[in-house]
Amino acid sequence: MNIQAINNTYYNKKPSFRSWEREVYSAKKGVINRNNTCFFRDGIFFEKLTKMLSEKFTLTPKVNVYCYGCSDGSEAFSFIIKMLTTLEEDNPKKFFPVIAKDIDNIAIQKALHNDYKITNDEKFSINQFTENQFERFFYQPQNTKNNNSEQMRVRVNTELYDYVDFQVGDILKDYKNIEPKNSVVFARNFWPYIKDYNIRTGFFKDLYKHLDFGSYFIIGDFDKRGIGYMLQGNLEKDILKTGFRPTEVKNVYVKSL
């Protein structure tokens, strides 16, 4: 996850009609990073997560949210959109801005340049999980033509950009800048690319020590499957060994008393 380590690499951007995909290769290590994302990937997860966080932080005036491995921002925007449309939350802005970081500067530049194409399935999911509020958050630029009938070019409305701060960052080092108290740390679907077991588990221990009680750590299904596929043990057990505890939402852990 070291940013300098991806110097002297070459890039391959694959066309995709399901999501944005991009692989970063190293001549020595092969694929060292992969961006594969879309809006409301795991939409039910965001629905359950925002409801839980709204309940747990009811009396908290400010919640610090970090999204590492944010790719082009689709995940961070999905969280923001869902929080803004969650009826259980009276003050969604207390969760903003989301600090969204990725080691891949090209992914961050894509987010900053508001460069998005979505599928009809993505649009359907956005409407499904926001009570048909797609047009509140997205618009199609005038005089633009879709190059492929399965995709449409869209822009994210300014309202969402006001609630996110995109940066290049390496979670293995940057975790020290996370506010320990009342924090939610997304780190989803990139752990199999950190192939050194000791580095990975050492980070989980360091993050647990850094965070205060009541803060959350979030991984993804791909993380569990990928680590298992590589025969590197059980990722959830490695996380639980540090002291984190599972919550009612799958892949979400909390530092509890």
C-alpha positions, 0 to 999 in steps of 0.5 A, spaced: 500 500 500 506 504 499 504 509 494 512 510 492 512 502 491 507 503 485 513 507 481 515 504 475 509 500 474 504 500 468 497 500 468 491 497 464 484 500 464 479 495 462 473 497 459 467 495 463 459 495 462 458 493 469 463 498 473 469 502 473 475 497 472 482 498 473 488 494 474 495 496 477 501 492 475 508 491 477 513 487 473 515 483 479 509 482 483 503 482 478 497 485 480 498 490 486 492 494 486 485 493 482 479 498 482 473 495 481 467 499 483 460 502 482 455 506 485 451 502 491 455 496 490 452 492 496 446 496 496 442 492 502 449 493 506 449 501 506 441 500 508 443 496 514 449 500 515 446 507 515 440 505 520 445 502 525 450 508 525 444 512 526 442 509 532 449 508 535 451 515 534 444 518 536 447 522 541 453 524 538 454 531 535 460 529 530 462 522 527 468 522 523 468 517 517 474 515 513 473 511 506 480 508 504 481 504 498 475 509 495 477 508 488 473 513 484 469 515 490 463 511 488 463 507 495 463 514 499 458 517 495 453 511 496 454 512 503 453 519 503 447 518 499 444 513 503 445 517 509 442 523 506 436 519 505 435 515 511 429 517 515 432 514 521 437 520 521 435 527 523 442 530 522 446 526 516 451 532 516 454 530 522 457 524 518 460 529 513 465 530 510 467 523 509 475 523 508 476 518 502 483 516 500 486 511 495 493 510 493 492 510 486 492 518 484 489 516 477 482 514 481 482 520 485 483 524 479 477 521 476 473 522 482 475 530 482 474 531 475 467 528 476 468 523 471 462 517 471 459 512 467 453 508 470 449 502 467 442 502 467 442 497 473 446 502 477 441 507 476 435 502 478 439 501 485 440 508 486 433 509 485 431 503 489 435 505 495 433 512 495 426 512 494 427 514 487 431 520 488 436 519 482 435 526 479 437 529 486 444 527 486 446 526 479 445 529 472 446 528 465 451 533 461 447 537 456 450 535 449 453 528 451 452 522 447 452 515 450 458 511 447 455 505 449 447 503 449 449 500 456 452 506 459 450 513 460 455 519 462 453 522 468 455 528 473 455 528 481 451 534 483 455 539 487 451 537 494 455 531 494 462 534 493 460 538 499 460 532 503 467 529 501 474 530 501 478 526 496 486 525 498 491 520 496 493 516 502 496 509 504 492 506 510 498 502 513 501 509 514 495 514 514 491 510 520 495 515 525 491 521 522 484 518 524 480 521 529 480 515 535 473 517 538 467 517 534 470 514 528 467 509 522 473 506 518 471 503 511 477 499 508 473 494 504 475 489 498 483 491 498 486 486 503 488 480 499 492 485 495 496 486 502 499 479 501 504 479 507 500 476 513 504 480 518 503 487 515 496 485 515 495 483 522 500 488 525 495 493 522 489 490 525 492 490 532 495 498 531 488 500 528 485 497 534 490 500 539 489 507 536 481 507 535 477 509 542 471 505 544 465 505 540 469 506 533 467 502 527 472 498 522 469 495 516 471 490 511 468 487 505 466 480 502 471 480 497 476 481 503 474 474 506 474 470 500 480 473 497 484 471 503 481 464 504 483 463 497 490 465 498 490 460 504 492 465 508 487 464 514 481 467 516 481 474 516 475 475 520 478 471 526 485 475 525 480 481 526 477 479 532 483 477 535 485 484 536 479 485 540 474 488 535 467 485 536 462 483 530 456 487 530 449 486 527 451 488 520 456 483 516 463 485 516 462 491 521 466 491 527 466 495 533 471 496 539 467 495 545 468 495 552 
